[in-house]
Amino acid sequence: MASPNPKKPRAAQEVDRYLATLSTESRAALETLRQTIRSVVPQATETISYGVPTFKLNNRMLVSYAGFKNHCSFFPGAGPINVHHDDLKEYGTSKGTVRFTTDRPLPPALIRKMVKTRIRLNAERVNASGRPS
């Protein structure tokens, strides 16, 4: 089956369909998150991985996000959360997750910092392994 919008890859269309299932508030918060991530890394590809929207860079998972009934989540991985833990004190966190509500979304500047940190940490991991990215 051909993509209905030839300019938009099928995976990005799947992300659009995922977002369409959410409440208006969650969808708006996650679209802002999505656009902020894209502004940092426009060359990343979007896909659905483990049932949630995910950005990949150089075929490696970069960050993901999701909407739930009472909150949204950003999944930058443990490294960026550890690096920016002082900036995240107002949000619920776990090993690789930052939880936020639609009335208290993550600031775009913080999102950008965490995405850049994730890019750096991924690059360091690839360089340490001696494998090309």
PAGU-761770 format. One record per atom (N, C-alpha, C): atom name; residue in one letter; x, y, z. Coordinates in Angstrom, 2 decimals, always signed. Layout:
N
@atomo: CA | residuo: a | x: X | y: Y | z: Z
...
% end
This chain:
133
@atomo: N | residuo: m | x: +0.85 | y: -1.18 | z: +0.00
@atomo: CA | residuo: m | x: +0.00 | y: +0.00 | z: +0.00
@atomo: C | residuo: m | x: +0.89 | y: +1.24 | z: +0.00
@atomo: N | residuo: a | x: +0.63 | y: +2.16 | z: -0.89
@atomo: CA | residuo: a | x: +1.42 | y: +3.38 | z: -1.00
@atomo: C | residuo: a | x: +1.08 | y: +4.32 | z: +0.16
@atomo: N | residuo: s | x: +2.07 | y: +5.10 | z: +0.53
@atomo: CA | residuo: s | x: +1.88 | y: +6.09 | z: +1.58
@atomo: C | residuo: s | x: +0.90 | y: +7.16 | z: +1.10
@atomo: N | residuo: p | x: -0.15 | y: +7.51 | z: +1.89
@atomo: CA | residuo: p | x: -1.12 | y: +8.52 | z: +1.46
@atomo: C | residuo: p | x: -0.48 | y: +9.88 | z: +1.23
@atomo: N | residuo: n | x: +0.56 | y: +10.22 | z: +1.94
@atomo: CA | residuo: n | x: +1.27 | y: +11.48 | z: +1.77
@atomo: C | residuo: n | x: +2.70 | y: +11.13 | z: +1.37
@atomo: N | residuo: p | x: +3.03 | y: +11.20 | z: +0.09
@atomo: CA | residuo: p | x: +4.34 | y: +10.76 | z: -0.35
@atomo: C | residuo: p | x: +5.50 | y: +11.56 | z: +0.24
@atomo: N | residuo: k | x: +5.24 | y: +12.75 | z: +0.74
@atomo: CA | residuo: k | x: +6.31 | y: +13.56 | z: +1.33
@atomo: C | residuo: k | x: +6.58 | y: +13.19 | z: +2.78
@atomo: N | residuo: k | x: +5.69 | y: +12.45 | z: +3.40
@atomo: CA | residuo: k | x: +5.85 | y: +12.10 | z: +4.81
@atomo: C | residuo: k | x: +6.06 | y: +10.59 | z: +4.90
@atomo: N | residuo: p | x: +7.20 | y: +10.16 | z: +5.45
@atomo: CA | residuo: p | x: +7.46 | y: +8.72 | z: +5.56
@atomo: C | residuo: p | x: +6.38 | y: +8.01 | z: +6.37
@atomo: N | residuo: r | x: +6.18 | y: +6.75 | z: +6.04
@atomo: CA | residuo: r | x: +5.15 | y: +5.94 | z: +6.70
@atomo: C | residuo: r | x: +5.31 | y: +5.95 | z: +8.22
@atomo: N | residuo: a | x: +6.54 | y: +5.84 | z: +8.73
@atomo: CA | residuo: a | x: +6.74 | y: +5.82 | z: +10.18
@atomo: C | residuo: a | x: +6.24 | y: +7.11 | z: +10.83
@atomo: N | residuo: a | x: +6.51 | y: +8.25 | z: +10.19
@atomo: CA | residuo: a | x: +6.02 | y: +9.52 | z: +10.74
@atomo: C | residuo: a | x: +4.50 | y: +9.56 | z: +10.73
@atomo: N | residuo: q | x: +3.89 | y: +8.95 | z: +9.71
@atomo: CA | residuo: q | x: +2.44 | y: +8.87 | z: +9.67
@atomo: C | residuo: q | x: +1.92 | y: +8.00 | z: +10.82
@atomo: N | residuo: e | x: +2.66 | y: +6.94 | z: +11.16
@atomo: CA | residuo: e | x: +2.27 | y: +6.11 | z: +12.30
@atomo: C | residuo: e | x: +2.33 | y: +6.91 | z: +13.59
@atomo: N | residuo: v | x: +3.33 | y: +7.79 | z: +13.71
@atomo: CA | residuo: v | x: +3.43 | y: +8.66 | z: +14.88
@atomo: C | residuo: v | x: +2.22 | y: +9.59 | z: +14.92
@atomo: N | residuo: d | x: +1.86 | y: +10.14 | z: +13.79
@atomo: CA | residuo: d | x: +0.66 | y: +11.01 | z: +13.72
@atomo: C | residuo: d | x: -0.58 | y: +10.25 | z: +14.18
@atomo: N | residuo: r | x: -0.71 | y: +9.00 | z: +13.74
@atomo: CA | residuo: r | x: -1.88 | y: +8.19 | z: +14.16
@atomo: C | residuo: r | x: -1.84 | y: +7.94 | z: +15.67
@atomo: N | residuo: y | x: -0.66 | y: +7.67 | z: +16.22
@atomo: CA | residuo: y | x: -0.53 | y: +7.48 | z: +17.67
@atomo: C | residuo: y | x: -1.01 | y: +8.75 | z: +18.38
@atomo: N | residuo: l | x: -0.52 | y: +9.89 | z: +17.98
@atomo: CA | residuo: l | x: -0.89 | y: +11.15 | z: +18.64
@atomo: C | residuo: l | x: -2.38 | y: +11.44 | z: +18.51
@atomo: N | residuo: a | x: -2.99 | y: +11.04 | z: +17.41
@atomo: CA | residuo: a | x: -4.42 | y: +11.28 | z: +17.20
@atomo: C | residuo: a | x: -5.29 | y: +10.53 | z: +18.20
@atomo: N | residuo: t | x: -4.75 | y: +9.49 | z: +18.84
@atomo: CA | residuo: t | x: -5.53 | y: +8.72 | z: +19.81
@atomo: C | residuo: t | x: -5.56 | y: +9.38 | z: +21.19
@atomo: N | residuo: l | x: -4.76 | y: +10.40 | z: +21.39
@atomo: CA | residuo: l | x: -4.63 | y: +11.03 | z: +22.71
@atomo: C | residuo: l | x: -5.61 | y: +12.18 | z: +22.90
@atomo: N | residuo: s | x: -5.76 | y: +12.60 | z: +24.14
@atomo: CA | residuo: s | x: -6.59 | y: +13.78 | z: +24.42
@atomo: C | residuo: s | x: -5.96 | y: +14.99 | z: +23.74
@atomo: N | residuo: t | x: -6.76 | y: +16.01 | z: +23.54
@atomo: CA | residuo: t | x: -6.28 | y: +17.24 | z: +22.90
@atomo: C | residuo: t | x: -5.10 | y: +17.82 | z: +23.67
@atomo: N | residuo: e | x: -5.18 | y: +17.81 | z: +25.00
@atomo: CA | residuo: e | x: -4.12 | y: +18.39 | z: +25.82
@atomo: C | residuo: e | x: -2.83 | y: +17.58 | z: +25.71
@atomo: N | residuo: s | x: -2.93 | y: +16.26 | z: +25.81
@atomo: CA | residuo: s | x: -1.74 | y: +15.42 | z: +25.71
@atomo: C | residuo: s | x: -1.14 | y: +15.52 | z: +24.31
@atomo: N | residuo: r | x: -1.97 | y: +15.52 | z: +23.31
@atomo: CA | residuo: r | x: -1.48 | y: +15.61 | z: +21.93
@atomo: C | residuo: r | x: -0.72 | y: +16.92 | z: +21.75
@atomo: N | residuo: a | x: -1.25 | y: +18.03 | z: +22.25
@atomo: CA | residuo: a | x: -0.58 | y: +19.33 | z: +22.11
@atomo: C | residuo: a | x: +0.76 | y: +19.33 | z: +22.83
@atomo: N | residuo: a | x: +0.80 | y: +18.79 | z: +24.04
@atomo: CA | residuo: a | x: +2.06 | y: +18.75 | z: +24.79
@atomo: C | residuo: a | x: +3.09 | y: +17.89 | z: +24.08
@atomo: N | residuo: l | x: +2.66 | y: +16.76 | z: +23.55
@atomo: CA | residuo: l | x: +3.61 | y: +15.86 | z: +22.87
@atomo: C | residuo: l | x: +4.01 | y: +16.38 | z: +21.50
@atomo: N | residuo: e | x: +3.13 | y: +17.11 | z: +20.83
@atomo: CA | residuo: e | x: +3.52 | y: +17.73 | z: +19.55
@atomo: C | residuo: e | x: +4.59 | y: +18.79 | z: +19.79
@atomo: N | residuo: t | x: +4.48 | y: +19.55 | z: +20.89
@atomo: CA | residuo: t | x: +5.51 | y: +20.52 | z: +21.23
@atomo: C | residuo: t | x: +6.82 | y: +19.81 | z: +21.51
@atomo: N | residuo: l | x: +6.76 | y: +18.73 | z: +22.27
@atomo: CA | residuo: l | x: +7.95 | y: +17.93 | z: +22.55
@atomo: C | residuo: l | x: +8.55 | y: +17.41 | z: +21.25
@atomo: N | residuo: r | x: +7.72 | y: +16.87 | z: +20.39
@atomo: CA | residuo: r | x: +8.16 | y: +16.32 | z: +19.09
@atomo: C | residuo: r | x: +8.86 | y: +17.39 | z: +18.25
@atomo: N | residuo: q | x: +8.25 | y: +18.57 | z: +18.16
@atomo: CA | residuo: q | x: +8.84 | y: +19.65 | z: +17.36
@atomo: C | residuo: q | x: +10.16 | y: +20.14 | z: +17.97
@atomo: N | residuo: t | x: +10.24 | y: +20.16 | z: +19.29
@atomo: CA | residuo: t | x: +11.47 | y: +20.58 | z: +19.95
@atomo: C | residuo: t | x: +12.59 | y: +19.58 | z: +19.66
@atomo: N | residuo: i | x: +12.28 | y: +18.30 | z: +19.76
@atomo: CA | residuo: i | x: +13.28 | y: +17.27 | z: +19.45
@atomo: C | residuo: i | x: +13.72 | y: +17.42 | z: +17.99
@atomo: N | residuo: r | x: +12.77 | y: +17.56 | z: +17.10
@atomo: CA | residuo: r | x: +13.08 | y: +17.69 | z: +15.68
@atomo: C | residuo: r | x: +13.95 | y: +18.91 | z: +15.40
@atomo: N | residuo: s | x: +13.76 | y: +20.00 | z: +16.18
@atomo: CA | residuo: s | x: +14.57 | y: +21.20 | z: +15.97
@atomo: C | residuo: s | x: +16.03 | y: +20.96 | z: +16.32
@atomo: N | residuo: v | x: +16.28 | y: +20.06 | z: +17.25
@atomo: CA | residuo: v | x: +17.65 | y: +19.73 | z: +17.65
@atomo: C | residuo: v | x: +18.30 | y: +18.77 | z: +16.66
@atomo: N | residuo: v | x: +17.53 | y: +17.82 | z: +16.19
@atomo: CA | residuo: v | x: +18.08 | y: +16.75 | z: +15.37
@atomo: C | residuo: v | x: +17.15 | y: +16.47 | z: +14.18
@atomo: N | residuo: p | x: +17.12 | y: +17.40 | z: +13.22
@atomo: CA | residuo: p | x: +16.20 | y: +17.24 | z: +12.09
@atomo: C | residuo: p | x: +16.50 | y: +16.01 | z: +11.23
@atomo: N | residuo: q | x: +17.71 | y: +15.51 | z: +11.29
@atomo: CA | residuo: q | x: +18.08 | y: +14.34 | z: +10.48
@atomo: C | residuo: q | x: +17.64 | y: +13.02 | z: +11.12
@atomo: N | residuo: a | x: +17.14 | y: +13.06 | z: +12.33
@atomo: CA | residuo: a | x: +16.67 | y: +11.83 | z: +12.99
@atomo: C | residuo: a | x: +15.42 | y: +11.31 | z: +12.28
@atomo: N | residuo: t | x: +15.23 | y: +10.01 | z: +12.37
@atomo: CA | residuo: t | x: +14.03 | y: +9.41 | z: +11.81
@atomo: C | residuo: t | x: +13.05 | y: +9.11 | z: +12.92
@atomo: N | residuo: e | x: +11.77 | y: +9.21 | z: +12.59
@atomo: CA | residuo: e | x: +10.72 | y: +8.90 | z: +13.55
@atomo: C | residuo: e | x: +10.17 | y: +7.53 | z: +13.24
@atomo: N | residuo: t | x: +9.83 | y: +6.82 | z: +14.30
@atomo: CA | residuo: t | x: +9.23 | y: +5.51 | z: +14.15
@atomo: C | residuo: t | x: +8.41 | y: +5.21 | z: +15.39
@atomo: N | residuo: i | x: +7.74 | y: +4.09 | z: +15.38
@atomo: CA | residuo: i | x: +7.09 | y: +3.58 | z: +16.58
@atomo: C | residuo: i | x: +7.94 | y: +2.41 | z: +17.05
@atomo: N | residuo: s | x: +8.39 | y: +2.48 | z: +18.29
@atomo: CA | residuo: s | x: +9.19 | y: +1.40 | z: +18.86
@atomo: C | residuo: s | x: +8.63 | y: +1.09 | z: +20.24
@atomo: N | residuo: y | x: +8.41 | y: -0.17 | z: +20.51
@atomo: CA | residuo: y | x: +7.78 | y: -0.60 | z: +21.76
@atomo: C | residuo: y | x: +6.44 | y: +0.11 | z: +21.97
@atomo: N | residuo: g | x: +5.76 | y: +0.41 | z: +20.87
@atomo: CA | residuo: g | x: +4.43 | y: +0.99 | z: +20.93
@atomo: C | residuo: g | x: +4.37 | y: +2.48 | z: +21.15
@atomo: N | residuo: v | x: +5.53 | y: +3.16 | z: +21.17
@atomo: CA | residuo: v | x: +5.52 | y: +4.60 | z: +21.41
@atomo: C | residuo: v | x: +6.37 | y: +5.31 | z: +20.36
@atomo: N | residuo: p | x: +6.10 | y: +6.60 | z: +20.12
@atomo: CA | residuo: p | x: +6.90 | y: +7.36 | z: +19.17
@atomo: C | residuo: p | x: +8.36 | y: +7.45 | z: +19.63
@atomo: N | residuo: t | x: +9.26 | y: +7.23 | z: +18.68
@atomo: CA | residuo: t | x: +10.68 | y: +7.20 | z: +18.96
@atomo: C | residuo: t | x: +11.45 | y: +7.91 | z: +17.86
@atomo: N | residuo: f | x: +12.47 | y: +8.64 | z: +18.26
@atomo: CA | residuo: f | x: +13.40 | y: +9.22 | z: +17.30
@atomo: C | residuo: f | x: +14.66 | y: +8.36 | z: +17.31
@atomo: N | residuo: k | x: +15.17 | y: +8.05 | z: +16.13
@atomo: CA | residuo: k | x: +16.40 | y: +7.30 | z: +15.99
@atomo: C | residuo: k | x: +17.40 | y: +8.15 | z: +15.21
@atomo: N | residuo: l | x: +18.66 | y: +8.01 | z: +15.61
@atomo: CA | residuo: l | x: +19.75 | y: +8.70 | z: +14.93
@atomo: C | residuo: l | x: +20.83 | y: +7.67 | z: +14.64
@atomo: N | residuo: n | x: +21.24 | y: +7.58 | z: +13.41
@atomo: CA | residuo: n | x: +22.24 | y: +6.58 | z: +12.99
@atomo: C | residuo: n | x: +21.80 | y: +5.17 | z: +13.38
@atomo: N | residuo: n | x: +20.52 | y: +4.90 | z: +13.18
@atomo: CA | residuo: n | x: +19.91 | y: +3.59 | z: +13.48
@atomo: C | residuo: n | x: +19.97 | y: +3.22 | z: +14.96
@atomo: N | residuo: r | x: +20.19 | y: +4.18 | z: +15.84
@atomo: CA | residuo: r | x: +20.18 | y: +3.94 | z: +17.28
@atomo: C | residuo: r | x: +19.05 | y: +4.72 | z: +17.91
@atomo: N | residuo: m | x: +18.42 | y: +4.12 | z: +18.91
@atomo: CA | residuo: m | x: +17.37 | y: +4.82 | z: +19.63
@atomo: C | residuo: m | x: +17.95 | y: +6.08 | z: +20.25
@atomo: N | residuo: l | x: +17.26 | y: +7.19 | z: +20.05
@atomo: CA | residuo: l | x: +17.70 | y: +8.45 | z: +20.63
@atomo: C | residuo: l | x: +16.81 | y: +8.79 | z: +21.82
@atomo: N | residuo: v | x: +15.55 | y: +9.12 | z: +21.57
@atomo: CA | residuo: v | x: +14.58 | y: +9.42 | z: +22.62
@atomo: C | residuo: v | x: +13.20 | y: +8.96 | z: +22.18
@atomo: N | residuo: s | x: +12.34 | y: +8.73 | z: +23.15
@atomo: CA | residuo: s | x: +10.95 | y: +8.35 | z: +22.89
@atomo: C | residuo: s | x: +10.05 | y: +9.19 | z: +23.79
@atomo: N | residuo: y | x: +8.76 | y: +9.11 | z: +23.52
@atomo: CA | residuo: y | x: +7.78 | y: +9.82 | z: +24.36
@atomo: C | residuo: y | x: +6.45 | y: +9.10 | z: +24.25
@atomo: N | residuo: a | x: +5.57 | y: +9.38 | z: +25.21
@atomo: CA | residuo: a | x: +4.26 | y: +8.71 | z: +25.21
@atomo: C | residuo: a | x: +3.26 | y: +9.53 | z: +26.02
@atomo: N | residuo: g | x: +2.00 | y: +9.28 | z: +25.73
@atomo: CA | residuo: g | x: +0.92 | y: +9.90 | z: +26.48
@atomo: C | residuo: g | x: +0.13 | y: +8.84 | z: +27.22
@atomo: N | residuo: f | x: -0.24 | y: +9.14 | z: +28.45
@atomo: CA | residuo: f | x: -1.02 | y: +8.24 | z: +29.29
@atomo: C | residuo: f | x: -2.23 | y: +9.00 | z: +29.83
@atomo: N | residuo: k | x: -3.07 | y: +8.33 | z: +30.55
@atomo: CA | residuo: k | x: -4.31 | y: +8.94 | z: +31.02
@atomo: C | residuo: k | x: -4.06 | y: +10.21 | z: +31.86
@atomo: N | residuo: n | x: -3.12 | y: +10.13 | z: +32.81
@atomo: CA | residuo: n | x: -2.92 | y: +11.25 | z: +33.74
@atomo: C | residuo: n | x: -1.59 | y: +11.96 | z: +33.60
@atomo: N | residuo: h | x: -0.77 | y: +11.56 | z: +32.64
@atomo: CA | residuo: h | x: +0.51 | y: +12.21 | z: +32.46
@atomo: C | residuo: h | x: +1.09 | y: +11.87 | z: +31.09
@atomo: N | residuo: c | x: +2.18 | y: +12.54 | z: +30.76
@atomo: CA | residuo: c | x: +2.96 | y: +12.23 | z: +29.57
@atomo: C | residuo: c | x: +4.34 | y: +11.82 | z: +30.05
@atomo: N | residuo: s | x: +5.07 | y: +11.11 | z: +29.20
@atomo: CA | residuo: s | x: +6.42 | y: +10.70 | z: +29.55
@atomo: C | residuo: s | x: +7.38 | y: +11.00 | z: +28.41
@atomo: N | residuo: f | x: +8.58 | y: +11.36 | z: +28.80
@atomo: CA | residuo: f | x: +9.69 | y: +11.56 | z: +27.88
@atomo: C | residuo: f | x: +10.74 | y: +10.55 | z: +28.30
@atomo: N | residuo: f | x: +11.26 | y: +9.80 | z: +27.33
@atomo: CA | residuo: f | x: +12.21 | y: +8.73 | z: +27.60
@atomo: C | residuo: f | x: +13.56 | y: +9.06 | z: +26.96
@atomo: N | residuo: p | x: +14.40 | y: +9.88 | z: +27.64
@atomo: CA | residuo: p | x: +15.70 | y: +10.21 | z: +27.07
@atomo: C | residuo: p | x: +16.80 | y: +9.21 | z: +27.45
@atomo: N | residuo: g | x: +16.47 | y: +8.27 | z: +28.32
@atomo: CA | residuo: g | x: +17.46 | y: +7.33 | z: +28.82
@atomo: C | residuo: g | x: +18.02 | y: +7.80 | z: +30.16
@atomo: N | residuo: a | x: +18.71 | y: +6.91 | z: +30.83
@atomo: CA | residuo: a | x: +19.22 | y: +7.20 | z: +32.17
@atomo: C | residuo: a | x: +20.30 | y: +8.28 | z: +32.18
@atomo: N | residuo: g | x: +21.17 | y: +8.27 | z: +31.18
@atomo: CA | residuo: g | x: +22.29 | y: +9.22 | z: +31.15
@atomo: C | residuo: g | x: +21.85 | y: +10.67 | z: +31.21
@atomo: N | residuo: p | x: +20.98 | y: +11.12 | z: +30.31
@atomo: CA | residuo: p | x: +20.55 | y: +12.51 | z: +30.37
@atomo: C | residuo: p | x: +19.81 | y: +12.86 | z: +31.66
@atomo: N | residuo: i | x: +19.08 | y: +11.91 | z: +32.21
@atomo: CA | residuo: i | x: +18.40 | y: +12.18 | z: +33.48
@atomo: C | residuo: i | x: +19.43 | y: +12.36 | z: +34.60
@atomo: N | residuo: n | x: +20.46 | y: +11.54 | z: +34.61
@atomo: CA | residuo: n | x: +21.52 | y: +11.70 | z: +35.61
@atomo: C | residuo: n | x: +22.24 | y: +13.03 | z: +35.45
@atomo: N | residuo: v | x: +22.57 | y: +13.39 | z: +34.22
@atomo: CA | residuo: v | x: +23.30 | y: +14.64 | z: +33.95
@atomo: C | residuo: v | x: +22.48 | y: +15.86 | z: +34.35
@atomo: N | residuo: h | x: +21.18 | y: +15.83 | z: +34.09
@atomo: CA | residuo: h | x: +20.32 | y: +17.00 | z: +34.31
@atomo: C | residuo: h | x: +19.38 | y: +16.84 | z: +35.51
@atomo: N | residuo: h | x: +19.79 | y: +16.01 | z: +36.47
@atomo: CA | residuo: h | x: +18.89 | y: +15.73 | z: +37.60
@atomo: C | residuo: h | x: +18.48 | y: +16.99 | z: +38.36
@atomo: N | residuo: d | x: +19.36 | y: +17.98 | z: +38.47
@atomo: CA | residuo: d | x: +18.99 | y: +19.21 | z: +39.18
@atomo: C | residuo: d | x: +17.87 | y: +19.97 | z: +38.47
@atomo: N | residuo: d | x: +17.89 | y: +19.92 | z: +37.13
@atomo: CA | residuo: d | x: +16.85 | y: +20.60 | z: +36.34
@atomo: C | residuo: d | x: +15.52 | y: +19.86 | z: +36.37
@atomo: N | residuo: l | x: +15.54 | y: +18.61 | z: +36.80
@atomo: CA | residuo: l | x: +14.35 | y: +17.76 | z: +36.75
@atomo: C | residuo: l | x: +13.67 | y: +17.59 | z: +38.11
@atomo: N | residuo: k | x: +14.10 | y: +18.32 | z: +39.11
@atomo: CA | residuo: k | x: +13.57 | y: +18.14 | z: +40.46
@atomo: C | residuo: k | x: +12.05 | y: +18.34 | z: +40.56
@atomo: N | residuo: e | x: +11.48 | y: +19.13 | z: +39.67
@atomo: CA | residuo: e | x: +10.03 | y: +19.40 | z: +39.71
@atomo: C | residuo: e | x: +9.21 | y: +18.33 | z: +39.00
@atomo: N | residuo: y | x: +9.88 | y: +17.33 | z: +38.44
@atomo: CA | residuo: y | x: +9.21 | y: +16.30 | z: +37.66
@atomo: C | residuo: y | x: +9.47 | y: +14.93 | z: +38.25
@atomo: N | residuo: g | x: +8.55 | y: +14.03 | z: +38.02
@atomo: CA | residuo: g | x: +8.75 | y: +12.65 | z: +38.43
@atomo: C | residuo: g | x: +9.73 | y: +11.99 | z: +37.47
@atomo: N | residuo: t | x: +10.71 | y: +11.30 | z: +38.02
@atomo: CA | residuo: t | x: +11.68 | y: +10.60 | z: +37.17
@atomo: C | residuo: t | x: +11.88 | y: +9.18 | z: +37.68
@atomo: N | residuo: s | x: +12.32 | y: +8.33 | z: +36.78
@atomo: CA | residuo: s | x: +12.81 | y: +7.01 | z: +37.14
@atomo: C | residuo: s | x: +14.03 | y: +6.79 | z: +36.25
@atomo: N | residuo: k | x: +14.54 | y: +5.60 | z: +36.20
@atomo: CA | residuo: k | x: +15.82 | y: +5.35 | z: +35.54
@atomo: C | residuo: k | x: +15.97 | y: +6.02 | z: +34.17
@atomo: N | residuo: g | x: +15.01 | y: +5.90 | z: +33.29
@atomo: CA | residuo: g | x: +15.13 | y: +6.48 | z: +31.96
@atomo: C | residuo: g | x: +13.95 | y: +7.32 | z: +31.55
@atomo: N | residuo: t | x: +13.11 | y: +7.71 | z: +32.52
@atomo: CA | residuo: t | x: +11.83 | y: +8.36 | z: +32.22
@atomo: C | residuo: t | x: +11.66 | y: +9.66 | z: +32.99
@atomo: N | residuo: v | x: +11.08 | y: +10.64 | z: +32.32
@atomo: CA | residuo: v | x: +10.65 | y: +11.88 | z: +32.97
@atomo: C | residuo: v | x: +9.14 | y: +11.97 | z: +32.74
@atomo: N | residuo: r | x: +8.38 | y: +12.08 | z: +33.83
@atomo: CA | residuo: r | x: +6.93 | y: +12.21 | z: +33.73
@atomo: C | residuo: r | x: +6.55 | y: +13.68 | z: +33.94
@atomo: N | residuo: f | x: +5.58 | y: +14.12 | z: +33.15
@atomo: CA | residuo: f | x: +5.09 | y: +15.50 | z: +33.27
@atomo: C | residuo: f | x: +3.61 | y: +15.54 | z: +32.93
@atomo: N | residuo: t | x: +2.96 | y: +16.60 | z: +33.35
@atomo: CA | residuo: t | x: +1.55 | y: +16.78 | z: +33.06
@atomo: C | residuo: t | x: +1.39 | y: +17.85 | z: +31.99
@atomo: N | residuo: t | x: +0.21 | y: +17.87 | z: +31.40
@atomo: CA | residuo: t | x: -0.03 | y: +18.84 | z: +30.33
@atomo: C | residuo: t | x: -0.07 | y: +20.28 | z: +30.86
@atomo: N | residuo: d | x: -0.39 | y: +20.44 | z: +32.13
@atomo: CA | residuo: d | x: -0.39 | y: +21.80 | z: +32.69
@atomo: C | residuo: d | x: +0.98 | y: +22.20 | z: +33.21
@atomo: N | residuo: r | x: +1.94 | y: +21.27 | z: +33.21
@atomo: CA | residuo: r | x: +3.32 | y: +21.57 | z: +33.60
@atomo: C | residuo: r | x: +4.27 | y: +20.80 | z: +32.69
@atomo: N | residuo: p | x: +4.29 | y: +21.18 | z: +31.40
@atomo: CA | residuo: p | x: +5.13 | y: +20.46 | z: +30.44
@atomo: C | residuo: p | x: +6.61 | y: +20.75 | z: +30.66
@atomo: N | residuo: l | x: +7.43 | y: +19.92 | z: +30.06
@atomo: CA | residuo: l | x: +8.87 | y: +20.15 | z: +30.11
@atomo: C | residuo: l | x: +9.22 | y: +21.39 | z: +29.31
@atomo: N | residuo: p | x: +10.08 | y: +22.25 | z: +29.83
@atomo: CA | residuo: p | x: +10.48 | y: +23.44 | z: +29.06
@atomo: C | residuo: p | x: +11.29 | y: +23.03 | z: +27.83
@atomo: N | residuo: p | x: +11.04 | y: +23.66 | z: +26.69
@atomo: CA | residuo: p | x: +11.80 | y: +23.32 | z: +25.49
@atomo: C | residuo: p | x: +13.32 | y: +23.39 | z: +25.68
@atomo: N | residuo: a | x: +13.81 | y: +24.36 | z: +26.44
@atomo: CA | residuo: a | x: +15.26 | y: +24.46 | z: +26.66
@atomo: C | residuo: a | x: +15.79 | y: +23.20 | z: +27.35
@atomo: N | residuo: l | x: +15.04 | y: +22.66 | z: +28.29
@atomo: CA | residuo: l | x: +15.46 | y: +21.45 | z: +28.99
@atomo: C | residuo: l | x: +15.40 | y: +20.24 | z: +28.07
@atomo: N | residuo: i | x: +14.38 | y: +20.17 | z: +27.25
@atomo: CA | residuo: i | x: +14.27 | y: +19.09 | z: +26.27
@atomo: C | residuo: i | x: +15.49 | y: +19.11 | z: +25.35
@atomo: N | residuo: r | x: +15.81 | y: +20.30 | z: +24.84
@atomo: CA | residuo: r | x: +16.96 | y: +20.43 | z: +23.95
@atomo: C | residuo: r | x: +18.25 | y: +19.98 | z: +24.63
@atomo: N | residuo: k | x: +18.45 | y: +20.38 | z: +25.89
@atomo: CA | residuo: k | x: +19.65 | y: +19.97 | z: +26.62
@atomo: C | residuo: k | x: +19.71 | y: +18.45 | z: +26.76
@atomo: N | residuo: m | x: +18.58 | y: +17.83 | z: +27.10
@atomo: CA | residuo: m | x: +18.60 | y: +16.37 | z: +27.29
@atomo: C | residuo: m | x: +18.83 | y: +15.63 | z: +25.98
@atomo: N | residuo: v | x: +18.24 | y: +16.12 | z: +24.88
@atomo: CA | residuo: v | x: +18.46 | y: +15.47 | z: +23.59
@atomo: C | residuo: v | x: +19.93 | y: +15.60 | z: +23.18
@atomo: N | residuo: k | x: +20.51 | y: +16.78 | z: +23.35
@atomo: CA | residuo: k | x: +21.93 | y: +16.96 | z: +23.01
@atomo: C | residuo: k | x: +22.82 | y: +16.07 | z: +23.88
@atomo: N | residuo: t | x: +22.46 | y: +15.93 | z: +25.14
@atomo: CA | residuo: t | x: +23.22 | y: +15.04 | z: +26.02
@atomo: C | residuo: t | x: +23.11 | y: +13.60 | z: +25.53
@atomo: N | residuo: r | x: +21.92 | y: +13.19 | z: +25.14
@atomo: CA | residuo: r | x: +21.73 | y: +11.82 | z: +24.64
@atomo: C | residuo: r | x: +22.56 | y: +11.59 | z: +23.37
@atomo: N | residuo: i | x: +22.59 | y: +12.57 | z: +22.48
@atomo: CA | residuo: i | x: +23.40 | y: +12.45 | z: +21.26
@atomo: C | residuo: i | x: +24.87 | y: +12.27 | z: +21.63
@atomo: N | residuo: r | x: +25.35 | y: +13.10 | z: +22.56
@atomo: CA | residuo: r | x: +26.75 | y: +13.02 | z: +22.99
@atomo: C | residuo: r | x: +27.05 | y: +11.67 | z: +23.63
@atomo: N | residuo: l | x: +26.17 | y: +11.20 | z: +24.50
@atomo: CA | residuo: l | x: +26.41 | y: +9.92 | z: +25.18
@atomo: C | residuo: l | x: +26.38 | y: +8.75 | z: +24.19
@atomo: N | residuo: n | x: +25.48 | y: +8.80 | z: +23.22
@atomo: CA | residuo: n | x: +25.45 | y: +7.75 | z: +22.19
@atomo: C | residuo: n | x: +26.75 | y: +7.75 | z: +21.40
@atomo: N | residuo: a | x: +27.24 | y: +8.95 | z: +21.03
@atomo: CA | residuo: a | x: +28.48 | y: +9.04 | z: +20.27
@atomo: C | residuo: a | x: +29.67 | y: +8.52 | z: +21.10
@atomo: N | residuo: e | x: +29.71 | y: +8.86 | z: +22.37
@atomo: CA | residuo: e | x: +30.77 | y: +8.37 | z: +23.24
@atomo: C | residuo: e | x: +30.74 | y: +6.85 | z: +23.34
@atomo: N | residuo: r | x: +29.56 | y: +6.27 | z: +23.42
@atomo: CA | residuo: r | x: +29.41 | y: +4.81 | z: +23.52
@atomo: C | residuo: r | x: +29.92 | y: +4.15 | z: +22.24
@atomo: N | residuo: v | x: +29.57 | y: +4.72 | z: +21.09
@atomo: CA | residuo: v | x: +30.02 | y: +4.16 | z: +19.81
@atomo: C | residuo: v | x: +31.54 | y: +4.29 | z: +19.70
@atomo: N | residuo: n | x: +32.09 | y: +5.45 | z: +20.06
@atomo: CA | residuo: n | x: +33.54 | y: +5.65 | z: +19.98
@atomo: C | residuo: n | x: +34.29 | y: +4.72 | z: +20.92
@atomo: N | residuo: a | x: +33.74 | y: +4.48 | z: +22.09
@atomo: CA | residuo: a | x: +34.40 | y: +3.58 | z: +23.06
@atomo: C | residuo: a | x: +34.39 | y: +2.14 | z: +22.58
@atomo: N | residuo: s | x: +33.39 | y: +1.78 | z: +21.80
@atomo: CA | residuo: s | x: +33.30 | y: +0.40 | z: +21.33
@atomo: C | residuo: s | x: +34.18 | y: +0.15 | z: +20.11
@atomo: N | residuo: g | x: +34.63 | y: +1.25 | z: +19.48
@atomo: CA | residuo: g | x: +35.47 | y: +1.10 | z: +18.30
@atomo: C | residuo: g | x: +34.68 | y: +0.78 | z: +17.04
@atomo: N | residuo: r | x: +33.36 | y: +0.73 | z: +17.16
@atomo: CA | residuo: r | x: +32.53 | y: +0.45 | z: +15.99
@atomo: C | residuo: r | x: +32.09 | y: +1.73 | z: +15.34
@atomo: N | residuo: p | x: +31.97 | y: +1.74 | z: +14.02
@atomo: CA | residuo: p | x: +31.45 | y: +2.95 | z: +13.35
@atomo: C | residuo: p | x: +29.98 | y: +3.14 | z: +13.69
@atomo: N | residuo: s | x: +29.53 | y: +4.39 | z: +13.63
@atomo: CA | residuo: s | x: +28.13 | y: +4.66 | z: +13.96
@atomo: C | residuo: s | x: +27.20 | y: +4.37 | z: +12.85
% end
